[in-house]
Amino acid sequence: MITEVGSEYWLQERPLDRRADIPGWLKAWGNVALTASGRGAFSLLLDRVENEVLTKVVLMPAYTCDSVIDPFRNKGYECLFYNCDGSLGPDLSDIEAYASKDIGIFVHMGYYGEFTNASLRDTIKRFNRSGTLVVEDVTHTLFSRNRMLDESDYYVCSLRKWTGIASGGFLASSARAIEERLPEFPRFYGIRREALLLKGEYIRSRDPETKEAYLAKFNESEELLFRDSNAYRMDDESRSLLHRLDPSRLKEIRRQNSAYLLNGMKDIPGVTPVFRSYDEDSCPFFVPIFIDDYRQGWREKLIGEKIYCPVHWPIPAAIHNERFASTISVMNRILSIPSDQRYDISDMKRVIEVLKKISEEMQA
């Protein structure tokens, strides 16, 4: 059992070889360019389609983060948004409200490993016919089988969210060639790699000074990305680690851990799982829950027990608007419980015990 659950990954192995090619399991996405980050993958997309788009207008989910919005803004796009509902599905009527708009790019995604965007097939076909480019963000559904919507023109992903690598994202297309000749970003790789190594050292030593050091390095690397969202290539060490990644094992562990969490959370007052179960084709990203009241209090108590649950995501300034009330309601209540391949059932058992304890304290 690992006593700390969540937060950043760590570098668990250092490959002797340095590979510059694309791992075989990623080739299922078609023509692939590996980037340093998901943000960089979006920037590469916009560079790639500059002469293809009908207009510099993008329609994307309101349930998103600034790292998706920023590359479009930096390229001069008008950003429009559509709501999601309480099941994280897209509000189709909201999308239809933009029917009179000339949309250059339509962005969609499934959340937390589930095919929450399945209802968009007909909508996407209409966008295809009108010449709108369709982009699917597959960061949450990367390892969910048959989750690609074939009608999408491009796929974008942040690989860093799934395993301990210094850099990682991709832009892919099943029908279009993509140039992978990108500049390097050695300062970013170096800082992230140092942070990953320090995190591994902390997991072994539990030294608080080491924890402060790795957190500072991770923050420094994210600041670099915030200031520079250009497209850079993934470093060769991270590519080598992706070659060693076992997707089948990753999926097996995540499914087992997530099933245990969902079963254990059934009767905890104040906690409502977003999904009742994961189907056999799904690979959970996190296990999302709704906290009925005072989410920040729950989160602080979890941190006190060394369980670090991210919020996906802080509400972007662009959707602080009554029009997006349903999405804001989701973003104000949702919390992501880690269930990834670093952990086993004993770790998930502790998470459940802590959630029950917090629930009793909150009910008192």
N, C-alpha and C positions, 0 to 999 in steps of 0.2 A: 504494500500500500504506500502511495506517495502522500505525504502529509499535507502538501499544498496542491490545490486543484485550480486550474485555470491560469490566466495571465499568458505571457509570451512563451513560445516554444524555446527549446534549447538545442544546441548542436550535439547530437548523440554519437555521431561518428564522423571521422574526417577521412574522406576517400584518398587513397594514394594516387589514383589516376585523376586526370582532369579531362572531361569529355566535353566537346563542343557541339555534339549532335543532339537531336531531339529524341527523347525516350519513346520507345515503341508504343506504350500505352496512350501517349498523347496524340499519336497520329490518327486515332479514331475521329478526331475533330476536323480532319482534312488537312489543308495547308496551314502550317503553324509557324508563327514567329514568337520566340520566347523573349520576354521583356523583363526589366528589373522589377516591375510592379504592375498592379492592375490599372492604376492611374496612367502609367506609361503606355499600357496597351490601348487605353482609350485615346491617348494622344497620337499613337501610331495610326489608329483607325482614322482619325480626323485628317491626318496628313495624307493617308492613303486615298480617301474618298473626296478630297478637296474639289476635284473637278467632276465628281459624279453626282453630288447632292443637288436636288432641285432648288432648295432654299436652305439658308443657314438657320433653320428652326428645328429644334429637337423636342419631342414629346417623350417624357420619361416618367417612371413611377415617382409619386411624392414620397413613398417609403423608400428612401435612399440616403446616401451620405454625400457630404461635400466633395469627397475625393472623386465621385462620379460626375458631379455637376461642374467642378472647376475646369477640367480640360475643355469642356464645351464653351464655357464663358471665356476662357483664355483665347479661344479661336473665334470669338465674336458671334457665337450662336445665341439666338433667343431661346430661353429654356422655358418650356411649358410642362405642367405636371398633371398626372391623373391620380385619383385616390385609390386606396386599397380598403377592403372591408375587414371585419373582425377575424376572418379566416385567412387573411393575407392574400386574398384573391383580388384581381384588378376590378375596379368599378367600370364596367363596360359602358354604362350610360355616360359616365364622365368622359371617356375616350370619344364617344360619339359627339359630345358637345363641341369637339374640335374639328368636326367634319368639314366645315367651311374653310379651315386653315390649310395652307400649303405646308405640309410637314416634310422636312427633308430627311430626318432620321427618327425612327421610332425605337425606343429602348424598352425592353421588358426583362423580367427575371422570375424564377421560382425561388421560394425562400426556405431556408433551413433544410434543404434536401428534398423537399416535397415539390410536386409539380403544380404549384399554386397558380401558375400561368396557363394551365391547360385550356381554359375557356377562351383564350386569345386566338385560337387557330383561324377562325373565320375573319377576325379583325386583321390578322397579319396578312392573310391572303388578299384582303382589300388594299392594304398598304402596298403589297407587292405589285398589284395591278396598276396602282396609281404612280408607281415609280419611286415611292418612299423606301429608303434603305432601312432594313430591319436588323437590329442588333440585340442579341440575347446575352445578358450578363449571367454566366453560368458559375459564378463564384460559389454560390450555395449548393448547386446541384452537380458539381464536377464529377462525383463518383456515383451518382444515381443513374441506373441503367435506363437507356432509352428516353433520357430526359431532353434531348435536343429536339427542338421544333425544326423540322426540315425546311420550313419556309423562311427561317432566319438567314440573312445574307452573311452575317458575321457573328462570331462568338468572342466574348471577352471574359477574362478570368484573372483573379488574384490568387496565385498558387501559394503565396506566403501564408495565407490564412489556414492552410491544411497541415503543414509540417515545418520542421526546423531547417529552413534554408535562408541564406543571406539575402537573396533576391529571388523574385519569381512572379511572373504574370504571363499571359499569352493573348495574342490576337489570332483567331483562326477563321477559316472559311472553307466550306466543302466545295465551292465552285470557283473561287477567285484565287489567283496567285498572290502571295504576300511576300514582299521583300524583307529578309531578316538581317540585312546588312545595317547594323545599328552601331552607334558609338558606345563606348564603355562608360561606366559611372563608378570608377574605382573607390572614390571617397565614400560613397554610400555603401558599396559592398563591404569595405573594410570596417566601417563603424558597426554595421549590422552583424558582421561575422564576430567581431570582438564582443558585442552584446550577447550573442548566442553562446559563445564560449564561457563568458562570465555567468550566464544563467545556469549552464550546466555545472559550473564550479559551485554555485550557490546551492543547487539541488543536492549536491554531495556534502557540502560543508555547513549549510545553514548560517553562514556568516553574514550578519546584517550589513556590514560595510560592502560586501560583495553585491548584496541585493541593491543597495543604493547606486553602486557603480553600473550594474547592468541596466537598471531603469534609466539612468542618465544617458547611457549610450543608445538605448532604444528611442528615447525622446529626441536625441540629437539626429538620429537617422530619419525619423518622421518629419522633423523640421526641414531637413534637406529636401524631402519629397514635396513638402508643402510649398517650398520656394521654387522648385524646379520640377514641373510636371511633363517635361519632354520625354520622348521615347528613348530608352537605353536598353542595351542587350542584357540578358541574364548572364551572371558570371559562370564560368566553367565548373567551379566546385559545386554550385547549386545544381547545375545540369547533371553532374555525376551523381549527386545524392538522389535526384529524381529517377535516375536509371536504377538505383538500388531500392526505390520505394516499391513495396508490395501492395498494390491496390486492393487485392482480395483480402489480405489480412487486415488492412486498414478498415475496410467496410465491415468485416466480421466483428471486429472489436467495437466499432462505433454503434453498430446495430444492437449488439448485446448490452452494452452500457446504457444506451438510450431506452431500450425496452425495460430494463430494470428500473430506470428513473421514472418512466411513465407509469409503470405498475405501482411504484412506491408513492407517487404523488397523488394517487386517485382521491384519497380522503383527507388531504391536508387542508384545513380551513385557510382561506386567504390566497391559495395557490390554484390557478386554473391552467393546465397544459393547453397550449394552442392546438396541438394535434392529439387525438386520442391514441393513435398508433402510427407506425411507419409501415408502408406496404413493402412487399418483398423486393421491389425494385429500387427502393429509396436508400440512400446513405446519409444519415443525419449530419448536419453541419454543427449545430448545437441543438439542445432541446429547449425550445422557447416556451416560456410560461408568462401568463399574465398575473401580476400582483394586484389584487383588488384594491388595496389601500396602502399608501405610504411606502412606495417602492424603494425610495432612498433609504428608509430605515431598515428594510429587509437587506438591502445591498450592504449597508454598513455592518450589520450583524454578521453577514456571510464573510465579509472581509476579515472581521475579528476572529473568525474560525479558519482563516487562510483558504477560503473558497472565493475565487475571483470571477465574478460573472459580469461580462460586458453588457452594455446597453447598445443594441443595434436599432437606431443610431441616435446621437444627439440630433435634435430637430434642426434641419437647415433653415437659415434665415428666410430663404425663398418661399417656404411653405408656412410661415407664421401668418396664417390667414384663415378666417372662418370658413372659407371655401374648402379647406382641407381638414375639417374637423374630425372626420372618421379616421384619417391617417394619423393625425396628431394624437387622437385617443389611443391608438395602438402604440405609438412611440412613447407615450407617457406611462404606459403600463407594462410593456414587455421587458423581459429579462432573459438572457441567454445562459443556460446551464451547460458547462463543458461536459462532454461525454466522449472525448476523442481517444486516440490510440495510445496516449501516454498512460492511461488509467485502466484499472480493472474493476471487477464487481465490488471489491472491498472499498475502493474509493467512492463508488456510487452509493454504497450502503451508508458511508459516513455523510455524504451529501444529504441523503434522505433524513437521516437522524438529525442533522443540523436544521433542515427545513422544518421538521416537526417541532423541534425545540423553539425555533423562532416564532412559529405559528402560535404555540402555547403562550409565549411571552407577549405577543401582540394581542392575543385574545384576553389576556388577564386584565 
